[in-house]
Amino acid sequence: MRYQSLQLIKFKTVFCIALMQFIVTAPALSETGNRITILYDSIGEHADMQKDWGFAAYIEFAGKRILFDTGNNTDILKQNSKAAKVDLGAIDIVVISHWHRDHTAGLSYIREINPETPVYVPVNFSTSNADPNEISITRLTKINEISQDIFIISSLRNETGLSKLQELTLALQTSQGLVLVAGCSHPGIQRIVEAASKINPEILNIFGGFHLLRTPAKKINDIASVLRDDYKVRQIAPGHCTGEVANREFLSIFQNDFIHAGIGTVIQIPQ
């Protein structure tokens, strides 16, 4: 028990050091205003934001304001967006990673205040609760460049014993490589990165959920090693459904290039 406590203290200490180092160095990456703000998550701490299970991220990049997923509760999304000074009525692009409610609950509200804003969803996504007429709804497969340097990658979970699930991942083409924003990575984060490498083999960072809550530590360590050593991913910022064990394994592999991106986190990205 004492050994486990010491290990936990060590993990928290290393984690804090890594987070502090990233916060100090991140602004040097870009002075252009390109950044990612985590609006919705069940991890992290922010005095004016409410934590809840789900995910939403606000991305400012290449002159576009992108909302990636819409969380699990509309009121919490509104509250957190206000705290982050994000105007949900001025969104240029909406991307929904997959149909699970913890990523889609705020979509109907977003559609009400942005009726003409394009919304990108997986091909099998049901929009009946958001917009029965599907105005401005685009269903995607494969890899699509929706705006200059802004891509959406479609991946499919197709494993024995599990239902098929299509998921969209956002890919931003920066001067230093791709920045990926994932919702849950149900198809597998390695499969998503493999697809992203067809756009650009240089992967700068991956944000979002990796869906590893029930995955054994050894397998997670192998995944982290493949991302770092085979795909040369430079930074990793897991959140949402990644899990504490996975965070620990990713931290052990990426060390100072690990960022625990929870609610309210704002991270600068290159132009």
C-alpha positions in Angstrom: 0.0 0.0 0.0 2.9 2.3 0.9 4.6 1.5 -2.4 1.4 2.3 -4.4 1.1 5.6 -2.5 4.7 6.5 -3.3 4.1 5.6 -7.0 1.0 7.8 -7.1 2.9 10.7 -5.5 5.7 10.2 -8.1 3.2 10.2 -11.0 1.5 13.4 -9.8 4.8 15.1 -9.3 6.1 14.2 -12.8 2.7 15.1 -14.2 2.8 18.6 -12.6 6.3 19.2 -13.9 5.4 18.2 -17.4 2.3 20.4 -17.4 4.2 23.4 -16.1 6.9 23.0 -18.7 4.3 22.8 -21.5 2.5 25.9 -20.3 5.7 27.9 -20.2 6.8 26.8 -23.6 3.5 26.5 -25.5 3.2 30.3 -26.5 6.5 30.1 -28.3 4.9 27.8 -30.9 2.6 30.5 -32.3 1.8 34.1 -31.9 -1.0 33.9 -34.5 -3.9 33.3 -32.2 -4.3 29.7 -33.4 -5.4 27.7 -30.3 -7.5 24.9 -28.9 -9.7 25.5 -25.9 -11.2 22.5 -24.1 -14.8 23.5 -23.3 -16.2 20.2 -22.0 -14.6 17.4 -20.1 -14.8 15.5 -16.8 -11.1 16.1 -15.9 -9.1 19.2 -15.1 -9.9 22.1 -12.9 -11.3 25.6 -13.7 -13.0 27.9 -11.2 -15.8 29.1 -13.6 -16.4 25.9 -15.6 -18.4 22.8 -14.7 -16.9 19.4 -15.2 -19.1 16.7 -16.7 -18.7 13.5 -18.7 -18.4 14.4 -22.3 -16.3 16.3 -24.7 -16.2 19.6 -26.7 -13.3 21.6 -28.0 -13.2 25.1 -29.6 -10.5 25.5 -32.2 -9.3 28.8 -33.7 -7.2 28.0 -36.8 -6.6 29.5 -40.2 -9.2 32.2 -39.7 -11.9 29.7 -38.8 -13.8 29.1 -35.5 -14.5 25.4 -35.2 -16.6 23.6 -32.5 -15.6 20.0 -32.3 -18.4 18.0 -30.5 -21.0 19.6 -28.2 -20.8 17.8 -24.8 -23.3 16.0 -22.7 -25.5 18.9 -21.5 -26.5 22.1 -23.3 -26.6 24.3 -20.2 -23.1 23.2 -19.1 -21.8 23.8 -22.7 -23.3 27.3 -22.5 -21.8 28.0 -19.1 -18.4 26.8 -20.0 -18.3 28.6 -23.3 -19.2 31.9 -21.5 -16.5 31.3 -18.9 -14.0 30.8 -21.8 -15.3 33.9 -23.6 -16.3 31.7 -26.6 -19.3 33.0 -28.6 -21.2 29.9 -29.7 -23.2 32.1 -32.1 -20.1 32.9 -34.2 -19.0 29.4 -35.0 -17.9 28.9 -38.6 -17.7 25.1 -38.7 -19.2 22.3 -36.5 -17.7 18.8 -36.4 -19.4 15.9 -34.6 -17.1 13.0 -34.1 -19.8 10.3 -33.6 -23.4 9.8 -32.4 -22.9 9.2 -28.7 -24.8 11.6 -26.5 -21.9 12.8 -24.5 -20.6 14.4 -27.8 -23.9 15.6 -29.3 -26.2 16.9 -26.6 -25.6 20.6 -27.5 -26.0 20.1 -31.2 -29.7 21.1 -31.4 -28.9 24.4 -29.6 -25.9 25.1 -31.8 -28.2 24.5 -34.9 -30.8 26.9 -33.5 -28.3 29.8 -33.1 -26.2 28.9 -36.2 -28.8 27.6 -38.7 -26.6 28.1 -41.8 -23.3 27.0 -40.2 -22.0 23.8 -41.9 -22.1 20.7 -39.7 -20.0 17.7 -40.6 -21.1 14.3 -39.2 -20.3 10.6 -39.9 -22.3 9.1 -42.7 -24.5 7.0 -40.4 -25.2 9.8 -38.0 -28.9 10.4 -37.0 -29.7 14.2 -37.0 -33.4 13.8 -36.3 -33.1 15.6 -32.9 -30.9 18.4 -34.3 -32.4 19.2 -37.8 -34.9 16.9 -39.4 -34.4 18.8 -42.7 -30.6 18.3 -42.5 -30.0 21.8 -43.8 -26.2 22.4 -43.9 -25.5 18.9 -42.7 -22.8 17.1 -44.6 -22.1 13.4 -44.1 -18.5 12.4 -44.6 -16.5 9.3 -45.4 -12.7 8.9 -46.0 -10.5 12.1 -45.8 -12.0 15.5 -46.7 -10.3 18.9 -46.8 -13.2 21.1 -45.8 -11.2 24.4 -45.8 -7.6 25.3 -46.5 -5.3 23.2 -44.2 -8.4 21.9 -42.3 -9.2 18.2 -42.8 -11.7 15.7 -41.4 -10.7 12.0 -41.3 -13.3 9.3 -41.2 -12.4 6.0 -39.5 -14.5 2.9 -38.9 -14.5 0.6 -35.9 -14.9 -2.8 -37.4 -13.8 -5.3 -34.7 -15.3 -8.7 -34.1 -17.8 -8.6 -31.2 -18.3 -4.8 -31.4 -20.8 -2.9 -33.4 -19.5 -0.9 -36.4 -19.0 2.8 -35.5 -17.8 5.5 -37.8 -15.9 8.4 -36.2 -14.6 11.7 -37.5 -11.3 13.2 -36.4 -10.2 16.8 -37.1 -6.7 17.3 -38.6 -5.1 20.8 -38.8 -2.2 21.2 -41.2 0.3 23.5 -39.4 3.8 24.6 -40.3 5.1 22.1 -37.8 3.0 19.1 -38.7 -0.6 17.9 -38.1 -2.6 18.6 -35.0 -5.3 16.0 -34.5 -8.4 16.4 -32.3 -10.2 13.2 -31.6 -13.5 12.6 -29.9 -13.2 9.0 -28.5 -11.0 7.2 -31.0 -13.4 4.2 -31.1 -11.7 2.9 -34.3 -8.3 3.0 -32.5 -5.9 5.9 -32.1 -3.3 4.0 -34.1 -5.7 3.5 -37.0 -6.6 7.2 -36.9 -2.9 8.3 -36.9 -2.2 5.9 -39.8 -4.9 7.6 -41.8 -3.7 11.1 -40.8 -0.2 10.3 -41.9 -1.5 10.1 -45.5 -2.1 13.8 -45.2 1.2 14.5 -43.6 3.5 12.0 -41.9 4.6 14.7 -39.4 2.2 14.6 -36.4 2.8 17.4 -34.0 0.1 16.7 -31.4 -3.0 14.6 -30.6 -5.8 16.0 -28.4 -9.0 14.4 -27.1 -10.3 11.0 -26.0 -8.4 7.7 -26.7 -11.0 5.3 -25.3 -8.6 3.3 -23.2 -10.4 3.1 -19.8 -10.6 -0.7 -19.9 -7.4 -1.4 -21.7 -4.5 -3.1 -19.8 -1.5 -1.0 -19.0 0.9 -3.1 -21.0 -1.2 -2.7 -24.2 -1.5 1.0 -23.6 2.3 1.3 -23.2 2.7 -0.5 -26.5 0.2 1.9 -28.2 2.1 4.9 -26.7 5.4 3.5 -27.9 4.1 3.0 -31.4 2.8 6.5 -31.6 6.1 8.0 -30.4 8.6 5.6 -32.1 6.8 4.5 -35.3 4.7 7.5 -36.1 7.0 10.1 -34.5 4.1 11.9 -32.7 5.8 14.8 -30.9 3.3 15.7 -28.2 0.3 14.0 -26.7 -2.7 15.6 -24.9 -5.2 12.9 -23.9 -8.5 13.7 -22.2 -12.1 12.6 -21.8 -12.3 8.8 -22.1 -8.5 8.1 -22.0 -8.4 7.1 -18.4 -5.9 7.5 -15.5 -4.0 4.4 -16.2 -3.5 5.4 -19.8 -2.5 8.9 -18.8 0.2 7.4 -16.6 1.5 5.2 -19.4 1.5 8.0 -21.9 3.3 10.2 -19.4 6.0 7.5 -18.9 6.6 7.4 -22.7 6.2 11.0 -23.7 7.5 12.6 -20.5 7.9 16.4 -21.0 5.8 16.1 -24.3 2.8 14.9 -22.3 0.0 17.4 -21.7 -3.1 16.5 -19.6 -5.6 18.7 -21.4 -8.6 19.0 -19.2 -11.5 21.4 -18.9 -10.5 25.1 -19.5 -7.1 24.2 -21.0 -6.0 26.6 -23.7 -3.1 25.5 -25.9 -1.5 27.5 -28.6 -0.8 25.8 -31.9 1.4 26.8 -34.8 0.1 28.6 -37.9 
